[in-house]
Amino acid sequence: MSVSVLPADELAAHYLAAQATPGVGPARLRAITDAYGGMAGVVSGVPPAPERVDARSSHLAHVVLASLPASLPRARREIAEARAAGLRVACWEDAGYPPALLEDERGAPPVLFVAGEIPAQVMLPSQQLASCALVGTRKASQPALALARDLARSAARHGLVVVSGLALGIDSAAHEGALEVPAGSGATMAVLGGGHGRLHPAGNRGLVERILRHGGAVLSEWPPAVNPQPHHFLRRNRLIACLARVVGVVEAGVPSGALNTASHAAELGRTVLAVPGRPQDVRNRGALELLREGATPLIDASDLLHHFGLSSAETPRAELRERGVAAPGAAGVSGVPGGSADLANAAVANLADAFRGGEATVDQLGLATGLPASELLASLALLELEGRVAATGGGRYRWRG
């Protein structure tokens, strides 16, 4: 998709206005803008390569163009309201739009409204995401709530971002568990089913404020004043699945939003985990169905961390920092690199030494370099893009030089 020449806020407003056209959702709008070289091409009515535009795309583009005058005033107000509320507005073309979400041509919304900063662990292609989703029923049992907190706490301590939907029950417990870890290691991110100004449930406003203070993010595809609707949550569930490499269902009935999230995760090629439970307990019948269909059992944090090349048996990097202990060979890289040029030469050499010419897991590399898992995973992703590191499966990496 080419970069539009429309100013940023005008681009976002045009996307919102286009989505107000009956029959035009994210997938169709993506197809239209791809065919026309971006929203600017749709507005001009002239595709860069007419021979590549089929009759359906041409028809829909003209329908969208005809609807814009009536829809743009409201869309412009919605963008202005978002800016006034301190929200960041990210479109498909923006560098701040999550790459893994952009990969989903069917469900990626053209505009995101973001409070806080999306953690670096989530601003990566899908195969490199250092994030997990933990979801489940609102009416959860006490053991399930405790497990959700434990899983999220362990994930965050190892530098992972915990993604969930801010609902009562399992979702809230997952966010809470991640917040028990000092900021600077992992974080948590919430995806809403309505606008930021119509928070649901309203009682979780304090939790939202804590997520933001902790360095996490709260995002929605809906403008601030949009009330949550039942069908919104189905789209929210897809975003949750898309923003995580692993999706864990802690406790879920049949049917449920958690099962919907797991279904999207399977379609998107994500790993689906499910917590076993008593067959007689209807609150977890959905998770048992997932296990029957081939989901991986989620019994404790080791089952989750394994998919990231991490081990719960090792001391997390965050805990080492709390104790004031540096692992041997610690490198001087602070913060998450924004590009390969930001990686200090000493840190690269340190990683090369840690591989010792062969393969290694993230845990092994972390112990050898002393880097926090969040920084290490981001560094590995950048080096992989450079071709200096290769992922070999099972959370293992190989140094290529």
C-alpha atoms as a printed R data frame, in Angstrom:
    type eleno elety resid chain resno       x       y       z
1   ATOM     1    CA   MET     A     1   0.000   0.000   0.000
2   ATOM     2    CA   SER     A     2   1.499   3.327  -1.022
3   ATOM     3    CA   VAL     A     3   1.771   6.239   1.373
4   ATOM     4    CA   SER     A     4  -1.142   8.654   1.041
5   ATOM     5    CA   VAL     A     5  -0.494  12.348   0.431
6   ATOM     6    CA   LEU     A     6  -3.454  13.297   2.627
7   ATOM     7    CA   PRO     A     7  -2.443  15.000   5.919
8   ATOM     8    CA   ALA     A     8  -2.462  12.560   8.842
9   ATOM     9    CA   ASP     A     9  -5.711  13.659  10.479
10  ATOM    10    CA   GLU     A    10  -7.454  14.010   7.122
11  ATOM    11    CA   LEU     A    11  -6.353  10.509   6.182
12  ATOM    12    CA   ALA     A    12  -7.781   9.127   9.432
13  ATOM    13    CA   ALA     A    13 -11.028  11.050   8.944
14  ATOM    14    CA   HIS     A    14 -11.385   9.744   5.386
15  ATOM    15    CA   TYR     A    15 -10.898   6.181   6.612
16  ATOM    16    CA   LEU     A    16 -13.584   6.615   9.292
17  ATOM    17    CA   ALA     A    17 -15.939   8.205   6.786
18  ATOM    18    CA   ALA     A    18 -15.310   5.425   4.251
19  ATOM    19    CA   GLN     A    19 -16.137   2.780   6.867
20  ATOM    20    CA   ALA     A    20 -19.487   4.475   7.400
21  ATOM    21    CA   THR     A    21 -20.408   3.415   3.862
22  ATOM    22    CA   PRO     A    22 -22.850   0.465   4.017
23  ATOM    23    CA   GLY     A    23 -21.164  -2.783   3.019
24  ATOM    24    CA   VAL     A    24 -17.610  -1.447   3.382
25  ATOM    25    CA   GLY     A    25 -15.675  -2.992   6.268
26  ATOM    26    CA   PRO     A    26 -11.921  -3.250   6.894
27  ATOM    27    CA   ALA     A    27 -11.362  -6.066   4.370
28  ATOM    28    CA   ARG     A    28 -13.178  -4.380   1.488
29  ATOM    29    CA   LEU     A    29 -11.683  -0.988   2.292
30  ATOM    30    CA   ARG     A    30  -8.221  -2.554   2.304
31  ATOM    31    CA   ALA     A    31  -8.856  -4.087  -1.124
32  ATOM    32    CA   ILE     A    32 -10.096  -0.775  -2.498
33  ATOM    33    CA   THR     A    33  -7.195   1.296  -1.176
34  ATOM    34    CA   ASP     A    34  -4.681  -1.302  -2.343
35  ATOM    35    CA   ALA     A    35  -6.173  -1.152  -5.842
36  ATOM    36    CA   TYR     A    36  -6.201   2.653  -5.900
37  ATOM    37    CA   GLY     A    37  -2.776   3.178  -4.343
38  ATOM    38    CA   GLY     A    38  -4.096   4.504  -1.047
39  ATOM    39    CA   MET     A    39  -6.990   6.648   0.138
40  ATOM    40    CA   ALA     A    40  -5.711   9.588  -1.921
41  ATOM    41    CA   GLY     A    41  -6.264   7.496  -5.047
42  ATOM    42    CA   VAL     A    42  -9.807   6.683  -3.970
43  ATOM    43    CA   VAL     A    43 -10.510  10.383  -3.346
44  ATOM    44    CA   SER     A    44  -9.130  11.317  -6.761
45  ATOM    45    CA   GLY     A    45 -11.097   8.517  -8.405
46  ATOM    46    CA   VAL     A    46  -8.066   7.636 -10.524
47  ATOM    47    CA   PRO     A    47  -6.212   4.350  -9.808
48  ATOM    48    CA   PRO     A    48  -2.460   4.318 -10.581
49  ATOM    49    CA   ALA     A    49  -2.892   1.187 -12.709
50  ATOM    50    CA   PRO     A    50  -6.456   1.009 -14.098
51  ATOM    51    CA   GLU     A    51  -5.874  -2.446 -15.551
52  ATOM    52    CA   ARG     A    52  -5.427  -3.822 -11.990
53  ATOM    53    CA   VAL     A    53  -8.818  -2.568 -10.745
54  ATOM    54    CA   ASP     A    54 -11.657  -5.047 -11.188
55  ATOM    55    CA   ALA     A    55 -15.282  -4.014 -11.669
56  ATOM    56    CA   ARG     A    56 -16.224  -4.692  -8.023
57  ATOM    57    CA   SER     A    57 -13.411  -2.564  -6.609
58  ATOM    58    CA   SER     A    58 -14.201   0.209  -9.073
59  ATOM    59    CA   HIS     A    59 -17.877   0.154  -8.091
60  ATOM    60    CA   LEU     A    60 -17.146   0.167  -4.340
61  ATOM    61    CA   ALA     A    61 -14.608   2.965  -4.724
62  ATOM    62    CA   HIS     A    62 -17.207   5.133  -6.457
63  ATOM    63    CA   VAL     A    63 -19.790   4.285  -3.750
64  ATOM    64    CA   VAL     A    64 -17.286   5.305  -1.056
65  ATOM    65    CA   LEU     A    65 -16.389   8.491  -2.894
66  ATOM    66    CA   ALA     A    66 -20.058   9.433  -3.218
67  ATOM    67    CA   SER     A    67 -20.656   8.867   0.514
68  ATOM    68    CA   LEU     A    68 -17.684  10.888   1.795
69  ATOM    69    CA   PRO     A    69 -19.256  14.382   1.740
70  ATOM    70    CA   ALA     A    70 -22.019  13.281   4.121
71  ATOM    71    CA   SER     A    71 -19.719  11.310   6.456
72  ATOM    72    CA   LEU     A    72 -16.578  13.469   6.614
73  ATOM    73    CA   PRO     A    73 -17.816  16.220   8.968
74  ATOM    74    CA   ARG     A    74 -18.596  13.729  11.720
75  ATOM    75    CA   ALA     A    75 -15.372  11.791  11.102
76  ATOM    76    CA   ARG     A    76 -13.333  14.997  11.390
77  ATOM    77    CA   ARG     A    77 -15.032  15.797  14.709
78  ATOM    78    CA   GLU     A    78 -14.230  12.289  15.978
79  ATOM    79    CA   ILE     A    79 -10.551  12.671  15.116
80  ATOM    80    CA   ALA     A    80 -10.471  16.092  16.784
81  ATOM    81    CA   GLU     A    81 -12.122  14.640  19.903
82  ATOM    82    CA   ALA     A    82  -9.546  11.855  20.019
83  ATOM    83    CA   ARG     A    83  -6.676  14.331  19.774
84  ATOM    84    CA   ALA     A    84  -8.247  16.513  22.475
85  ATOM    85    CA   ALA     A    85  -8.481  13.455  24.753
86  ATOM    86    CA   GLY     A    86  -4.746  12.852  24.326
87  ATOM    87    CA   LEU     A    87  -5.129   9.761  22.164
88  ATOM    88    CA   ARG     A    88  -2.701   8.865  19.408
89  ATOM    89    CA   VAL     A    89  -4.302   8.123  16.047
90  ATOM    90    CA   ALA     A    90  -2.534   5.524  13.872
91  ATOM    91    CA   CYS     A    91  -3.565   4.544  10.330
92  ATOM    92    CA   TRP     A    92  -2.440   1.631   8.167
93  ATOM    93    CA   GLU     A    93   0.293   3.772   6.610
94  ATOM    94    CA   ASP     A    94   1.780   4.958   9.927
95  ATOM    95    CA   ALA     A    95   5.012   3.607  11.380
96  ATOM    96    CA   GLY     A    96   3.215   3.387  14.733
97  ATOM    97    CA   TYR     A    97   0.690   0.844  13.437
98  ATOM    98    CA   PRO     A    98   1.492  -2.679  14.771
99  ATOM    99    CA   PRO     A    99   3.088  -4.758  11.960
100 ATOM   100    CA   ALA     A   100   1.456  -8.015  13.094
101 ATOM   101    CA   LEU     A   101  -1.960  -6.397  12.929
102 ATOM   102    CA   LEU     A   102  -1.219  -4.986   9.500
103 ATOM   103    CA   GLU     A   103  -0.592  -8.553   8.283
104 ATOM   104    CA   ASP     A   104  -4.280  -9.353   8.813
105 ATOM   105    CA   GLU     A   105  -5.858  -8.199   5.560
106 ATOM   106    CA   ARG     A   106  -9.279  -9.352   6.701
107 ATOM   107    CA   GLY     A   107  -9.633  -7.676  10.080
108 ATOM   108    CA   ALA     A   108  -7.021  -4.938  10.557
109 ATOM   109    CA   PRO     A   109  -8.915  -1.675  11.201
110 ATOM   110    CA   PRO     A   110  -7.706   1.289   9.131
111 ATOM   111    CA   VAL     A   111  -7.552   3.534  12.217
112 ATOM   112    CA   LEU     A   112  -6.457   2.810  15.778
113 ATOM   113    CA   PHE     A   113  -6.979   5.082  18.778
114 ATOM   114    CA   VAL     A   114  -4.210   4.522  21.311
115 ATOM   115    CA   ALA     A   115  -3.776   5.676  24.901
116 ATOM   116    CA   GLY     A   116  -0.221   5.244  26.146
117 ATOM   117    CA   GLU     A   117   2.546   3.708  24.065
118 ATOM   118    CA   ILE     A   118   2.312   0.315  22.406
119 ATOM   119    CA   PRO     A   119   5.241  -1.672  23.887
120 ATOM   120    CA   ALA     A   120   8.144  -2.495  21.583
121 ATOM   121    CA   GLN     A   121   7.521  -6.222  22.100
122 ATOM   122    CA   VAL     A   122   4.253  -5.812  20.170
123 ATOM   123    CA   MET     A   123   5.640  -3.592  17.397
124 ATOM   124    CA   LEU     A   124   7.035  -6.580  15.517
125 ATOM   125    CA   PRO     A   125   5.938  -9.004  12.772
126 ATOM   126    CA   SER     A   126   3.707 -11.830  13.972
127 ATOM   127    CA   GLN     A   127   6.436 -14.480  14.126
128 ATOM   128    CA   GLN     A   128   8.585 -12.240  16.342
129 ATOM   129    CA   LEU     A   129   5.955 -10.992  18.788
130 ATOM   130    CA   ALA     A   130   7.011 -11.083  22.433
131 ATOM   131    CA   SER     A   131   3.426 -10.992  23.651
132 ATOM   132    CA   CYS     A   132   0.781 -13.420  24.846
133 ATOM   133    CA   ALA     A   133  -2.973 -13.078  25.254
134 ATOM   134    CA   LEU     A   134  -4.782 -14.422  28.316
135 ATOM   135    CA   VAL     A   135  -8.573 -14.496  28.055
136 ATOM   136    CA   GLY     A   136 -11.546 -16.163  29.671
137 ATOM   137    CA   THR     A   137 -14.944 -15.916  31.263
138 ATOM   138    CA   ARG     A   138 -16.239 -12.915  33.204
139 ATOM   139    CA   LYS     A   139 -17.753 -15.240  35.841
140 ATOM   140    CA   ALA     A   140 -14.538 -17.046  36.635
141 ATOM   141    CA   SER     A   141 -13.831 -19.377  39.529
142 ATOM   142    CA   GLN     A   142 -11.356 -18.255  42.168
143 ATOM   143    CA   PRO     A   143  -8.735 -20.859  41.132
144 ATOM   144    CA   ALA     A   144  -8.955 -19.645  37.527
145 ATOM   145    CA   LEU     A   145  -8.562 -16.006  38.580
146 ATOM   146    CA   ALA     A   146  -5.505 -16.908  40.643
147 ATOM   147    CA   LEU     A   147  -4.005 -18.869  37.745
148 ATOM   148    CA   ALA     A   148  -4.596 -15.996  35.323
149 ATOM   149    CA   ARG     A   149  -2.741 -13.626  37.648
150 ATOM   150    CA   ASP     A   150   0.115 -16.109  38.099
151 ATOM   151    CA   LEU     A   151   0.476 -16.697  34.369
152 ATOM   152    CA   ALA     A   152   0.455 -12.981  33.579
153 ATOM   153    CA   ARG     A   153   2.897 -12.185  36.382
154 ATOM   154    CA   SER     A   154   5.353 -14.807  35.162
155 ATOM   155    CA   ALA     A   155   5.018 -13.683  31.544
156 ATOM   156    CA   ALA     A   156   5.645 -10.049  32.452
157 ATOM   157    CA   ARG     A   157   8.607 -10.934  34.674
158 ATOM   158    CA   HIS     A   158  10.187 -12.598  31.657
159 ATOM   159    CA   GLY     A   159   9.730  -9.497  29.506
160 ATOM   160    CA   LEU     A   160   6.532 -10.439  27.667
161 ATOM   161    CA   VAL     A   161   3.538  -8.180  27.083
162 ATOM   162    CA   VAL     A   162   0.196  -9.554  28.302
163 ATOM   163    CA   VAL     A   163  -2.725  -8.668  26.007
164 ATOM   164    CA   SER     A   164  -6.357  -8.958  27.076
165 ATOM   165    CA   GLY     A   165  -9.766  -7.321  26.745
166 ATOM   166    CA   LEU     A   166 -10.243  -5.426  30.054
167 ATOM   167    CA   ALA     A   167 -13.424  -7.388  30.827
168 ATOM   168    CA   LEU     A   168 -14.270  -8.494  34.343
169 ATOM   169    CA   GLY     A   169 -13.033 -11.906  35.430
170 ATOM   170    CA   ILE     A   170 -10.086 -13.518  33.665
171 ATOM   171    CA   ASP     A   171  -9.195 -10.465  31.543
172 ATOM   172    CA   SER     A   172  -8.907  -8.155  34.543
173 ATOM   173    CA   ALA     A   173  -6.976 -10.772  36.519
174 ATOM   174    CA   ALA     A   174  -4.469 -11.066  33.646
175 ATOM   175    CA   HIS     A   175  -3.950  -7.303  33.507
176 ATOM   176    CA   GLU     A   176  -3.584  -7.188  37.305
177 ATOM   177    CA   GLY     A   177  -0.999  -9.964  37.334
178 ATOM   178    CA   ALA     A   178   1.167  -8.214  34.760
179 ATOM   179    CA   LEU     A   179   0.984  -4.994  36.788
180 ATOM   180    CA   GLU     A   180   2.497  -6.757  39.795
181 ATOM   181    CA   VAL     A   181   5.849  -6.753  37.991
182 ATOM   182    CA   PRO     A   182   7.934  -3.554  38.168
183 ATOM   183    CA   ALA     A   183   7.660  -1.402  35.082
184 ATOM   184    CA   GLY     A   184  10.498  -1.815  32.616
185 ATOM   185    CA   SER     A   185  10.242  -5.556  32.115
186 ATOM   186    CA   GLY     A   186   6.977  -6.771  30.630
187 ATOM   187    CA   ALA     A   187   3.785  -4.764  30.353
188 ATOM   188    CA   THR     A   188   0.114  -5.238  29.636
189 ATOM   189    CA   MET     A   189  -2.125  -3.938  26.874
190 ATOM   190    CA   ALA     A   190  -5.928  -3.757  26.770
191 ATOM   191    CA   VAL     A   191  -8.104  -3.820  23.649
192 ATOM   192    CA   LEU     A   192 -11.529  -2.185  23.957
193 ATOM   193    CA   GLY     A   193 -14.885  -3.032  22.408
194 ATOM   194    CA   GLY     A   194 -15.932   0.624  22.359
195 ATOM   195    CA   GLY     A   195 -14.436   4.094  22.470
196 ATOM   196    CA   HIS     A   196 -12.062   5.285  25.191
197 ATOM   197    CA   GLY     A   197 -14.700   7.728  26.396
198 ATOM   198    CA   ARG     A   198 -17.280   4.944  26.826
199 ATOM   199    CA   LEU     A   199 -15.176   2.559  28.868
200 ATOM   200    CA   HIS     A   200 -16.732  -0.848  29.534
201 ATOM   201    CA   PRO     A   201 -16.852  -1.882  32.269
202 ATOM   202    CA   ALA     A   202 -16.766   1.630  33.731
203 ATOM   203    CA   GLY     A   203 -15.477   0.239  37.025
204 ATOM   204    CA   ASN     A   204 -12.164  -0.632  35.353
205 ATOM   205    CA   ARG     A   205 -11.171   3.008  34.801
206 ATOM   206    CA   GLY     A   206  -8.698   2.750  37.665
207 ATOM   207    CA   LEU     A   207  -7.185  -0.352  36.061
208 ATOM   208    CA   VAL     A   208  -6.784   1.562  32.782
209 ATOM   209    CA   GLU     A   209  -4.931   4.355  34.583
210 ATOM   210    CA   ARG     A   210  -2.597   1.835  36.194
211 ATOM   211    CA   ILE     A   211  -1.916   0.145  32.844
212 ATOM   212    CA   LEU     A   212  -0.909   3.488  31.354
213 ATOM   213    CA   ARG     A   213   1.268   4.485  34.327
214 ATOM   214    CA   HIS     A   214   2.990   1.106  34.047
215 ATOM   215    CA   GLY     A   215   4.050   1.733  30.451
216 ATOM   216    CA   GLY     A   216   1.291  -0.230  28.757
217 ATOM   217    CA   ALA     A   217  -1.352   0.794  26.251
218 ATOM   218    CA   VAL     A   218  -5.108   0.785  25.766
219 ATOM   219    CA   LEU     A   219  -6.296   0.734  22.184
220 ATOM   220    CA   SER     A   220  -9.538   0.685  20.242
221 ATOM   221    CA   GLU     A   221 -10.628   0.871  16.631
222 ATOM   222    CA   TRP     A   222 -13.601   3.007  17.712
223 ATOM   223    CA   PRO     A   223 -13.631   6.806  18.189
224 ATOM   224    CA   PRO     A   224 -13.852   7.944  21.846
225 ATOM   225    CA   ALA     A   225 -17.614   8.588  21.969
226 ATOM   226    CA   VAL     A   226 -18.696   5.247  20.447
227 ATOM   227    CA   ASN     A   227 -20.630   3.021  22.850
228 ATOM   228    CA   PRO     A   228 -19.619  -0.654  22.925
229 ATOM   229    CA   GLN     A   229 -21.911  -2.951  20.934
230 ATOM   230    CA   PRO     A   230 -22.087  -6.773  20.948
231 ATOM   231    CA   HIS     A   231 -20.575  -7.082  17.462
232 ATOM   232    CA   HIS     A   232 -17.722  -4.759  18.478
233 ATOM   233    CA   PHE     A   233 -16.424  -7.375  20.891
234 ATOM   234    CA   LEU     A   234 -16.126  -9.955  18.120
235 ATOM   235    CA   ARG     A   235 -13.829  -7.564  16.258
236 ATOM   236    CA   ARG     A   236 -11.985  -6.750  19.480
237 ATOM   237    CA   ASN     A   237 -11.332 -10.461  20.005
238 ATOM   238    CA   ARG     A   238  -9.654 -10.700  16.609
239 ATOM   239    CA   LEU     A   239  -7.361  -7.792  17.470
240 ATOM   240    CA   ILE     A   240  -6.380  -9.481  20.735
241 ATOM   241    CA   ALA     A   241  -5.494 -12.688  18.882
242 ATOM   242    CA   CYS     A   242  -3.585 -10.804  16.214
243 ATOM   243    CA   LEU     A   243  -1.444  -8.860  18.711
244 ATOM   244    CA   ALA     A   244  -0.192 -11.986  20.506
245 ATOM   245    CA   ARG     A   245   2.002 -14.878  19.387
246 ATOM   246    CA   VAL     A   246   0.336 -17.228  21.902
247 ATOM   247    CA   VAL     A   247  -3.295 -17.135  23.100
248 ATOM   248    CA   GLY     A   248  -4.144 -18.815  26.397
249 ATOM   249    CA   VAL     A   249  -7.752 -19.596  27.363
250 ATOM   250    CA   VAL     A   250  -7.797 -19.846  31.151
251 ATOM   251    CA   GLU     A   251 -11.474 -20.624  31.745
252 ATOM   252    CA   ALA     A   252 -14.323 -20.355  29.229
253 ATOM   253    CA   GLY     A   253 -17.832 -21.643  28.689
254 ATOM   254    CA   VAL     A   254 -19.661 -22.503  25.462
255 ATOM   255    CA   PRO     A   255 -20.229 -20.225  23.639
256 ATOM   256    CA   SER     A   256 -17.954 -17.427  24.814
257 ATOM   257    CA   GLY     A   257 -15.833 -14.506  23.700
258 ATOM   258    CA   ALA     A   258 -12.726 -16.426  24.733
259 ATOM   259    CA   LEU     A   259 -13.577 -19.218  22.296
260 ATOM   260    CA   ASN     A   260 -14.147 -16.605  19.617
261 ATOM   261    CA   THR     A   261 -10.677 -15.222  20.349
262 ATOM   262    CA   ALA     A   262  -9.200 -18.725  20.156
263 ATOM   263    CA   SER     A   263 -10.931 -19.312  16.820
264 ATOM   264    CA   HIS     A   264  -9.406 -16.136  15.402
265 ATOM   265    CA   ALA     A   265  -6.026 -17.143  16.835
266 ATOM   266    CA   ALA     A   266  -6.141 -20.518  15.073
267 ATOM   267    CA   GLU     A   267  -7.128 -18.866  11.792
268 ATOM   268    CA   LEU     A   268  -4.259 -16.394  12.131
269 ATOM   269    CA   GLY     A   269  -1.727 -19.168  12.789
270 ATOM   270    CA   ARG     A   270  -1.208 -18.346  16.455
271 ATOM   271    CA   THR     A   271  -0.588 -20.990  19.104
272 ATOM   272    CA   VAL     A   272  -3.669 -21.741  21.216
273 ATOM   273    CA   LEU     A   273  -3.334 -23.002  24.799
274 ATOM   274    CA   ALA     A   274  -6.183 -24.031  27.103
275 ATOM   275    CA   VAL     A   275  -6.371 -24.805  30.805
276 ATOM   276    CA   PRO     A   276  -7.860 -28.248  31.583
277 ATOM   277    CA   GLY     A   277 -10.724 -28.319  34.068
278 ATOM   278    CA   ARG     A   278 -13.353 -30.592  35.518
279 ATOM   279    CA   PRO     A   279 -15.733 -31.875  32.811
280 ATOM   280    CA   GLN     A   280 -18.690 -31.122  35.104
281 ATOM   281    CA   ASP     A   281 -17.790 -27.418  35.399
282 ATOM   282    CA   VAL     A   282 -19.686 -25.536  32.693
283 ATOM   283    CA   ARG     A   283 -17.462 -22.498  33.261
284 ATOM   284    CA   ASN     A   284 -14.591 -24.302  31.566
285 ATOM   285    CA   ARG     A   285 -16.403 -26.500  29.067
286 ATOM   286    CA   GLY     A   286 -15.107 -24.302  26.250
287 ATOM   287    CA   ALA     A   287 -11.483 -24.835  27.209
288 ATOM   288    CA   LEU     A   288 -12.049 -28.594  27.266
289 ATOM   289    CA   GLU     A   289 -13.534 -28.389  23.777
290 ATOM   290    CA   LEU     A   290 -10.401 -26.556  22.607
291 ATOM   291    CA   LEU     A   291  -8.219 -29.318  24.070
292 ATOM   292    CA   ARG     A   292 -10.329 -31.925  22.290
293 ATOM   293    CA   GLU     A   293  -9.745 -30.019  19.034
294 ATOM   294    CA   GLY     A   294  -5.968 -29.988  19.480
295 ATOM   295    CA   ALA     A   295  -5.123 -27.002  21.665
296 ATOM   296    CA   THR     A   296  -2.020 -27.363  23.839
297 ATOM   297    CA   PRO     A   297  -2.663 -27.873  27.584
298 ATOM   298    CA   LEU     A   298  -1.856 -24.849  29.756
299 ATOM   299    CA   ILE     A   299  -1.127 -26.095  33.250
300 ATOM   300    CA   ASP     A   300   1.388 -23.564  34.519
301 ATOM   301    CA   ALA     A   301   3.666 -20.758  33.345
302 ATOM   302    CA   SER     A   302   6.228 -23.150  31.874
303 ATOM   303    CA   ASP     A   303   3.687 -24.198  29.211
304 ATOM   304    CA   LEU     A   304   3.324 -20.554  28.186
305 ATOM   305    CA   LEU     A   305   6.966 -19.489  28.390
306 ATOM   306    CA   HIS     A   306   8.132 -22.517  26.398
307 ATOM   307    CA   HIS     A   307   6.723 -21.018  23.199
308 ATOM   308    CA   PHE     A   308   9.038 -18.022  23.579
309 ATOM   309    CA   GLY     A   309  12.169 -20.034  24.313
310 ATOM   310    CA   LEU     A   310  11.900 -19.082  27.998
311 ATOM   311    CA   SER     A   311  11.939 -21.252  31.080
312 ATOM   312    CA   SER     A   312  10.190 -20.600  34.393
313 ATOM   313    CA   ALA     A   313  13.040 -22.468  36.090
314 ATOM   314    CA   GLU     A   314  15.458 -19.636  35.297
315 ATOM   315    CA   THR     A   315  15.621 -16.393  37.260
316 ATOM   316    CA   PRO     A   316  13.844 -13.696  35.244
317 ATOM   317    CA   ARG     A   317  15.870 -10.682  34.171
318 ATOM   318    CA   ALA     A   318  13.528  -8.349  36.086
319 ATOM   319    CA   GLU     A   319  14.224 -10.228  39.314
320 ATOM   320    CA   LEU     A   320  17.971  -9.987  38.764
321 ATOM   321    CA   ARG     A   321  17.656  -6.233  38.379
322 ATOM   322    CA   GLU     A   322  15.535  -5.993  41.544
323 ATOM   323    CA   ARG     A   323  18.331  -7.742  43.440
324 ATOM   324    CA   GLY     A   324  20.968  -5.532  41.875
325 ATOM   325    CA   VAL     A   325  22.633  -8.568  40.305
326 ATOM   326    CA   ALA     A   326  24.069  -8.514  36.783
327 ATOM   327    CA   ALA     A   327  24.541 -11.759  34.895
328 ATOM   328    CA   PRO     A   328  28.058 -12.453  33.603
329 ATOM   329    CA   GLY     A   329  28.912 -10.672  30.411
330 ATOM   330    CA   ALA     A   330  26.180  -8.007  30.757
331 ATOM   331    CA   ALA     A   331  26.128  -5.677  27.803
332 ATOM   332    CA   GLY     A   332  25.574  -1.943  27.900
333 ATOM   333    CA   VAL     A   333  22.341  -1.655  25.931
334 ATOM   334    CA   SER     A   334  19.637   0.379  27.682
335 ATOM   335    CA   GLY     A   335  16.062   0.644  26.491
336 ATOM   336    CA   VAL     A   336  14.629  -1.181  23.499
337 ATOM   337    CA   PRO     A   337  16.508  -0.526  20.274
338 ATOM   338    CA   GLY     A   338  14.621   1.423  17.656
339 ATOM   339    CA   GLY     A   339  16.723   0.031  14.810
340 ATOM   340    CA   SER     A   340  19.832  -2.043  14.142
341 ATOM   341    CA   ALA     A   341  21.990   1.083  14.239
342 ATOM   342    CA   ASP     A   342  20.988   1.499  17.898
343 ATOM   343    CA   LEU     A   343  22.579  -1.792  18.867
344 ATOM   344    CA   ALA     A   344  25.967  -1.111  20.384
345 ATOM   345    CA   ASN     A   345  28.836  -3.028  18.779
346 ATOM   346    CA   ALA     A   346  29.718  -4.474  22.164
347 ATOM   347    CA   ALA     A   347  26.188  -5.828  22.569
348 ATOM   348    CA   VAL     A   348  26.273  -7.472  19.136
349 ATOM   349    CA   ALA     A   349  29.644  -9.045  19.910
350 ATOM   350    CA   ASN     A   350  28.280 -10.182  23.255
351 ATOM   351    CA   LEU     A   351  25.372 -11.910  21.555
352 ATOM   352    CA   ALA     A   352  27.706 -13.526  19.033
353 ATOM   353    CA   ASP     A   353  29.819 -14.917  21.877
354 ATOM   354    CA   ALA     A   354  26.687 -16.184  23.630
355 ATOM   355    CA   PHE     A   355  25.747 -18.286  20.609
356 ATOM   356    CA   ARG     A   356  29.221 -19.873  20.524
357 ATOM   357    CA   GLY     A   357  28.730 -20.672  16.854
358 ATOM   358    CA   GLY     A   358  25.580 -22.734  17.395
359 ATOM   359    CA   GLU     A   359  21.968 -22.469  18.486
360 ATOM   360    CA   ALA     A   360  20.624 -21.095  21.757
361 ATOM   361    CA   THR     A   361  17.320 -20.385  23.474
362 ATOM   362    CA   VAL     A   362  16.301 -16.937  24.660
363 ATOM   363    CA   ASP     A   363  16.858 -18.036  28.254
364 ATOM   364    CA   GLN     A   364  20.402 -19.197  27.472
365 ATOM   365    CA   LEU     A   365  21.168 -15.943  25.686
366 ATOM   366    CA   GLY     A   366  19.698 -13.938  28.547
367 ATOM   367    CA   LEU     A   367  21.865 -15.667  31.116
368 ATOM   368    CA   ALA     A   368  24.962 -15.174  28.984
369 ATOM   369    CA   THR     A   369  24.375 -11.488  28.173
370 ATOM   370    CA   GLY     A   370  22.458 -10.204  31.173
371 ATOM   371    CA   LEU     A   371  19.986  -8.427  28.887
372 ATOM   372    CA   PRO     A   372  16.342  -8.156  30.029
373 ATOM   373    CA   ALA     A   373  14.131 -10.439  27.972
374 ATOM   374    CA   SER     A   374  12.254  -7.496  26.431
375 ATOM   375    CA   GLU     A   375  15.505  -5.945  25.135
376 ATOM   376    CA   LEU     A   376  16.913  -9.305  24.087
377 ATOM   377    CA   LEU     A   377  13.828 -10.283  22.069
378 ATOM   378    CA   ALA     A   378  13.745  -6.887  20.349
379 ATOM   379    CA   SER     A   379  17.475  -7.122  19.575
380 ATOM   380    CA   LEU     A   380  17.092 -10.621  18.162
381 ATOM   381    CA   ALA     A   381  14.212  -9.449  15.974
382 ATOM   382    CA   LEU     A   382  16.312  -6.617  14.570
383 ATOM   383    CA   LEU     A   383  19.312  -8.873  13.971
384 ATOM   384    CA   GLU     A   384  16.993 -11.382  12.272
385 ATOM   385    CA   LEU     A   385  15.818  -8.664   9.903
386 ATOM   386    CA   GLU     A   386  19.486  -7.929   9.145
387 ATOM   387    CA   GLY     A   387  20.061 -11.603   8.374
388 ATOM   388    CA   ARG     A   388  22.576 -12.043  11.193
389 ATOM   389    CA   VAL     A   389  20.311 -14.270  13.299
390 ATOM   390    CA   ALA     A   390  17.864 -16.981  12.190
391 ATOM   391    CA   ALA     A   391  14.923 -18.384  14.155
392 ATOM   392    CA   THR     A   392  15.085 -22.178  13.977
393 ATOM   393    CA   GLY     A   393  11.786 -23.037  15.691
394 ATOM   394    CA   GLY     A   394  10.852 -23.971  19.226
395 ATOM   395    CA   GLY     A   395  12.059 -20.633  20.566
396 ATOM   396    CA   ARG     A   396  15.650 -21.252  19.422
397 ATOM   397    CA   TYR     A   397  17.927 -18.974  17.375
398 ATOM   398    CA   ARG     A   398  21.096 -19.526  15.335
399 ATOM   399    CA   TRP     A   399  23.882 -16.963  14.814
400 ATOM   400    CA   ARG     A   400  24.622 -16.451  11.106
401 ATOM   401    CA   GLY     A   401  27.338 -13.814  11.429
